[in-house]
Amino acid sequence: MRDRRRLTLLLIPPDNAGTRTIQISYRLVKFLVVFTVVLIACLLGFGGYGWYKAAQAARVPGLEAEVEKLRSELEQVAELAASLAEAESNYKRVRHLLGIDEAKRHETGRSIPPMGRGLKAATSAPGPVDIPTSWPLVQTGFVTQEATTGTTEPHPGVDIAIPQDSYIRAAGAGVVKAAGTDEVYGVYVLIEHADGYESLYGHASRIFVAPGDSVARHEVIALSGSTGRSTAPHLHLEIRREGQAIDPLSLLRKP
């Protein structure tokens, strides 16, 4: 059933002349109310969408800055990777200089000599076997400090960097004069040779000879270490004649 109700609007001019009356159906009023609500909702929706787009647009500079920052960090990562590759290459070169890989090749499959005796090895090196002229290591190693005299802090021997537990061999035939532990030299061996020569091997981790033992040239007498006054695995080698220290590198023949 149609709603025939009417809404009467009375229009009165300021001079009270010619008043007018307008009747509007309730259906039209409902339509106008609904239309207004929909219009307001649409305006609010478009306004919100516009605000959202404006906010997104405002974020663009910040996003571009973030992208640039990420690109810079990616470049830094690439530089770091290159530096790590270079460091690894340098590390391999240092290992080669220290003779680590060579030592592994030479020592693979060799058993450690029993306590109290060394591992004798034949040699074809020229010169008297009872003079300390042979290189005391299986590998070349890396000389980190040479012998110095006449200074405020003399260094009577030579330091050779080598891996932990590498074989230390007698530089010449002789008799073990002393072997044990010293505050400075750590675990050490002192061998007495012919013609007044002596050789001392310091900072070992383990020794295989005892005082009074006869040792052959190239006999394994100890394992390298970092005992005593030491900061890293190495061999401290001294050669003396008539009690006076001489430069070991003036006598030794490197392999």
Contacts in CASP RR format, 6 or more apart in sequence:
PFRMAT RR
TARGET T0000
AUTHOR 0000-0000-0000
METHOD contacts of the structure
MODEL  1
MRDRRRLTLLLIPPDNAGTRTIQISYRLVKFLVVFTVVLIACLLGFGGYG
WYKAAQAARVPGLEAEVEKLRSELEQVAELAASLAEAESNYKRVRHLLGI
DEAKRHETGRSIPPMGRGLKAATSAPGPVDIPTSWPLVQTGFVTQEATTG
TTEPHPGVDIAIPQDSYIRAAGAGVVKAAGTDEVYGVYVLIEHADGYESL
YGHASRIFVAPGDSVARHEVIALSGSTGRSTAPHLHLEIRREGQAIDPLS
LLRKP
3 25 0 8 1.000
3 26 0 8 1.000
3 27 0 8 1.000
4 25 0 8 1.000
5 25 0 8 1.000
5 26 0 8 1.000
6 23 0 8 1.000
6 24 0 8 1.000
6 25 0 8 1.000
6 26 0 8 1.000
7 23 0 8 1.000
7 24 0 8 1.000
7 25 0 8 1.000
7 26 0 8 1.000
7 29 0 8 1.000
8 21 0 8 1.000
8 22 0 8 1.000
8 23 0 8 1.000
8 24 0 8 1.000
9 21 0 8 1.000
9 22 0 8 1.000
9 23 0 8 1.000
9 24 0 8 1.000
10 19 0 8 1.000
10 20 0 8 1.000
10 21 0 8 1.000
11 19 0 8 1.000
11 20 0 8 1.000
11 21 0 8 1.000
11 22 0 8 1.000
12 19 0 8 1.000
13 19 0 8 1.000
94 142 0 8 1.000
95 101 0 8 1.000
96 102 0 8 1.000
97 141 0 8 1.000
97 142 0 8 1.000
98 139 0 8 1.000
98 141 0 8 1.000
98 142 0 8 1.000
98 161 0 8 1.000
98 162 0 8 1.000
98 163 0 8 1.000
99 139 0 8 1.000
99 140 0 8 1.000
99 141 0 8 1.000
99 142 0 8 1.000
99 162 0 8 1.000
99 163 0 8 1.000
100 139 0 8 1.000
100 163 0 8 1.000
102 138 0 8 1.000
102 139 0 8 1.000
102 140 0 8 1.000
103 138 0 8 1.000
103 139 0 8 1.000
103 162 0 8 1.000
103 163 0 8 1.000
103 166 0 8 1.000
106 138 0 8 1.000
106 139 0 8 1.000
107 138 0 8 1.000
107 166 0 8 1.000
107 167 0 8 1.000
110 119 0 8 1.000
110 167 0 8 1.000
112 223 0 8 1.000
113 119 0 8 1.000
113 208 0 8 1.000
113 220 0 8 1.000
114 208 0 8 1.000
115 208 0 8 1.000
116 207 0 8 1.000
116 208 0 8 1.000
116 209 0 8 1.000
116 210 0 8 1.000
116 213 0 8 1.000
117 208 0 8 1.000
117 209 0 8 1.000
117 213 0 8 1.000
118 208 0 8 1.000
118 209 0 8 1.000
118 215 0 8 1.000
118 219 0 8 1.000
118 220 0 8 1.000
118 221 0 8 1.000
119 167 0 8 1.000
119 208 0 8 1.000
119 219 0 8 1.000
119 220 0 8 1.000
120 216 0 8 1.000
120 218 0 8 1.000
120 219 0 8 1.000
121 169 0 8 1.000
121 216 0 8 1.000
121 218 0 8 1.000
121 219 0 8 1.000
121 220 0 8 1.000
122 218 0 8 1.000
123 129 0 8 1.000
123 134 0 8 1.000
123 217 0 8 1.000
123 218 0 8 1.000
125 133 0 8 1.000
125 134 0 8 1.000
125 217 0 8 1.000
125 253 0 8 1.000
127 133 0 8 1.000
128 194 0 8 1.000
129 172 0 8 1.000
129 173 0 8 1.000
129 216 0 8 1.000
129 217 0 8 1.000
130 172 0 8 1.000
130 173 0 8 1.000
130 174 0 8 1.000
130 193 0 8 1.000
130 194 0 8 1.000
130 195 0 8 1.000
130 217 0 8 1.000
131 172 0 8 1.000
131 193 0 8 1.000
131 194 0 8 1.000
131 195 0 8 1.000
131 197 0 8 1.000
131 251 0 8 1.000
132 170 0 8 1.000
132 171 0 8 1.000
132 172 0 8 1.000
132 191 0 8 1.000
132 193 0 8 1.000
132 197 0 8 1.000
132 199 0 8 1.000
132 239 0 8 1.000
132 248 0 8 1.000
132 251 0 8 1.000
132 252 0 8 1.000
133 171 0 8 1.000
133 172 0 8 1.000
133 251 0 8 1.000
133 252 0 8 1.000
133 253 0 8 1.000
134 169 0 8 1.000
134 170 0 8 1.000
134 171 0 8 1.000
134 172 0 8 1.000
134 217 0 8 1.000
134 218 0 8 1.000
134 252 0 8 1.000
134 253 0 8 1.000
135 171 0 8 1.000
135 252 0 8 1.000
135 253 0 8 1.000
135 254 0 8 1.000
135 255 0 8 1.000
136 168 0 8 1.000
136 169 0 8 1.000
136 170 0 8 1.000
136 171 0 8 1.000
136 199 0 8 1.000
136 201 0 8 1.000
136 235 0 8 1.000
136 237 0 8 1.000
136 252 0 8 1.000
137 160 0 8 1.000
137 162 0 8 1.000
137 166 0 8 1.000
137 167 0 8 1.000
137 168 0 8 1.000
137 169 0 8 1.000
137 224 0 8 1.000
137 235 0 8 1.000
138 166 0 8 1.000
138 167 0 8 1.000
138 169 0 8 1.000
139 162 0 8 1.000
139 166 0 8 1.000
139 255 0 8 1.000
140 254 0 8 1.000
140 255 0 8 1.000
141 160 0 8 1.000
141 161 0 8 1.000
141 162 0 8 1.000
142 160 0 8 1.000
142 161 0 8 1.000
142 162 0 8 1.000
143 158 0 8 1.000
143 159 0 8 1.000
143 160 0 8 1.000
143 161 0 8 1.000
143 249 0 8 1.000
144 159 0 8 1.000
144 160 0 8 1.000
144 161 0 8 1.000
144 234 0 8 1.000
145 155 0 8 1.000
145 158 0 8 1.000
145 159 0 8 1.000
146 155 0 8 1.000
146 157 0 8 1.000
146 158 0 8 1.000
146 247 0 8 1.000
146 249 0 8 1.000
147 155 0 8 1.000
147 156 0 8 1.000
147 157 0 8 1.000
147 158 0 8 1.000
147 238 0 8 1.000
147 245 0 8 1.000
147 246 0 8 1.000
147 247 0 8 1.000
147 248 0 8 1.000
147 249 0 8 1.000
148 154 0 8 1.000
148 155 0 8 1.000
149 156 0 8 1.000
149 245 0 8 1.000
156 238 0 8 1.000
156 240 0 8 1.000
156 245 0 8 1.000
157 236 0 8 1.000
157 237 0 8 1.000
157 238 0 8 1.000
157 239 0 8 1.000
157 245 0 8 1.000
157 247 0 8 1.000
157 248 0 8 1.000
158 236 0 8 1.000
158 237 0 8 1.000
158 238 0 8 1.000
158 247 0 8 1.000
158 248 0 8 1.000
158 249 0 8 1.000
159 234 0 8 1.000
159 235 0 8 1.000
159 236 0 8 1.000
160 234 0 8 1.000
160 235 0 8 1.000
160 237 0 8 1.000
161 232 0 8 1.000
161 233 0 8 1.000
161 234 0 8 1.000
162 224 0 8 1.000
162 233 0 8 1.000
162 234 0 8 1.000
162 235 0 8 1.000
163 224 0 8 1.000
163 233 0 8 1.000
164 205 0 8 1.000
164 224 0 8 1.000
164 225 0 8 1.000
164 226 0 8 1.000
164 233 0 8 1.000
165 205 0 8 1.000
165 206 0 8 1.000
165 223 0 8 1.000
165 224 0 8 1.000
165 225 0 8 1.000
166 223 0 8 1.000
166 224 0 8 1.000
166 233 0 8 1.000
167 220 0 8 1.000
167 223 0 8 1.000
167 224 0 8 1.000
168 189 0 8 1.000
168 201 0 8 1.000
168 204 0 8 1.000
168 220 0 8 1.000
168 221 0 8 1.000
168 222 0 8 1.000
168 223 0 8 1.000
168 224 0 8 1.000
168 235 0 8 1.000
169 218 0 8 1.000
169 219 0 8 1.000
169 220 0 8 1.000
169 221 0 8 1.000
170 191 0 8 1.000
170 199 0 8 1.000
170 215 0 8 1.000
170 216 0 8 1.000
170 217 0 8 1.000
170 218 0 8 1.000
170 219 0 8 1.000
170 221 0 8 1.000
171 191 0 8 1.000
171 199 0 8 1.000
171 217 0 8 1.000
171 237 0 8 1.000
171 239 0 8 1.000
171 251 0 8 1.000
171 252 0 8 1.000
172 191 0 8 1.000
172 193 0 8 1.000
172 199 0 8 1.000
172 215 0 8 1.000
172 216 0 8 1.000
172 217 0 8 1.000
172 218 0 8 1.000
173 193 0 8 1.000
173 214 0 8 1.000
173 215 0 8 1.000
173 216 0 8 1.000
173 217 0 8 1.000
174 191 0 8 1.000
174 192 0 8 1.000
174 193 0 8 1.000
174 194 0 8 1.000
174 214 0 8 1.000
174 215 0 8 1.000
175 191 0 8 1.000
175 192 0 8 1.000
175 212 0 8 1.000
175 213 0 8 1.000
175 214 0 8 1.000
175 215 0 8 1.000
176 189 0 8 1.000
176 190 0 8 1.000
176 191 0 8 1.000
176 192 0 8 1.000
176 209 0 8 1.000
176 210 0 8 1.000
176 211 0 8 1.000
176 212 0 8 1.000
176 213 0 8 1.000
176 214 0 8 1.000
176 215 0 8 1.000
176 221 0 8 1.000
177 190 0 8 1.000
177 191 0 8 1.000
177 192 0 8 1.000
177 198 0 8 1.000
177 211 0 8 1.000
177 212 0 8 1.000
178 188 0 8 1.000
178 189 0 8 1.000
178 190 0 8 1.000
178 211 0 8 1.000
179 188 0 8 1.000
179 189 0 8 1.000
179 190 0 8 1.000
179 207 0 8 1.000
179 209 0 8 1.000
179 210 0 8 1.000
179 211 0 8 1.000
180 187 0 8 1.000
180 188 0 8 1.000
180 189 0 8 1.000
180 207 0 8 1.000
181 187 0 8 1.000
181 188 0 8 1.000
181 227 0 8 1.000
182 188 0 8 1.000
182 228 0 8 1.000
183 228 0 8 1.000
183 229 0 8 1.000
184 228 0 8 1.000
184 229 0 8 1.000
185 200 0 8 1.000
185 202 0 8 1.000
185 203 0 8 1.000
185 228 0 8 1.000
185 229 0 8 1.000
185 236 0 8 1.000
186 202 0 8 1.000
186 203 0 8 1.000
186 204 0 8 1.000
186 227 0 8 1.000
186 228 0 8 1.000
186 229 0 8 1.000
186 230 0 8 1.000
187 202 0 8 1.000
187 203 0 8 1.000
187 204 0 8 1.000
187 205 0 8 1.000
187 206 0 8 1.000
187 207 0 8 1.000
187 222 0 8 1.000
187 225 0 8 1.000
187 227 0 8 1.000
187 228 0 8 1.000
188 200 0 8 1.000
188 201 0 8 1.000
188 202 0 8 1.000
188 203 0 8 1.000
188 204 0 8 1.000
188 207 0 8 1.000
189 200 0 8 1.000
189 201 0 8 1.000
189 202 0 8 1.000
189 204 0 8 1.000
189 207 0 8 1.000
189 209 0 8 1.000
189 221 0 8 1.000
189 222 0 8 1.000
190 198 0 8 1.000
190 199 0 8 1.000
190 200 0 8 1.000
190 201 0 8 1.000
191 198 0 8 1.000
191 199 0 8 1.000
191 200 0 8 1.000
191 201 0 8 1.000
191 215 0 8 1.000
191 221 0 8 1.000
192 198 0 8 1.000
193 199 0 8 1.000
195 241 0 8 1.000
196 241 0 8 1.000
196 242 0 8 1.000
196 243 0 8 1.000
197 239 0 8 1.000
197 240 0 8 1.000
197 241 0 8 1.000
198 238 0 8 1.000
198 239 0 8 1.000
198 240 0 8 1.000
198 241 0 8 1.000
198 243 0 8 1.000
199 237 0 8 1.000
199 238 0 8 1.000
199 239 0 8 1.000
199 240 0 8 1.000
200 236 0 8 1.000
200 237 0 8 1.000
200 238 0 8 1.000
200 239 0 8 1.000
200 240 0 8 1.000
201 221 0 8 1.000
201 222 0 8 1.000
201 235 0 8 1.000
201 236 0 8 1.000
201 237 0 8 1.000
202 227 0 8 1.000
202 235 0 8 1.000
202 236 0 8 1.000
202 237 0 8 1.000
203 224 0 8 1.000
203 225 0 8 1.000
203 226 0 8 1.000
203 227 0 8 1.000
203 228 0 8 1.000
203 230 0 8 1.000
203 233 0 8 1.000
203 234 0 8 1.000
203 235 0 8 1.000
203 236 0 8 1.000
204 222 0 8 1.000
204 223 0 8 1.000
204 224 0 8 1.000
204 225 0 8 1.000
204 227 0 8 1.000
204 235 0 8 1.000
205 222 0 8 1.000
205 223 0 8 1.000
205 224 0 8 1.000
205 225 0 8 1.000
205 226 0 8 1.000
205 227 0 8 1.000
205 233 0 8 1.000
206 222 0 8 1.000
206 223 0 8 1.000
207 221 0 8 1.000
207 222 0 8 1.000
207 223 0 8 1.000
208 220 0 8 1.000
208 221 0 8 1.000
208 222 0 8 1.000
209 215 0 8 1.000
209 221 0 8 1.000
209 222 0 8 1.000
215 221 0 8 1.000
224 233 0 8 1.000
224 234 0 8 1.000
224 235 0 8 1.000
225 233 0 8 1.000
225 234 0 8 1.000
226 232 0 8 1.000
226 233 0 8 1.000
226 234 0 8 1.000
230 236 0 8 1.000
237 248 0 8 1.000
238 245 0 8 1.000
238 248 0 8 1.000
239 245 0 8 1.000
239 246 0 8 1.000
239 247 0 8 1.000
239 248 0 8 1.000
239 251 0 8 1.000
240 246 0 8 1.000
END
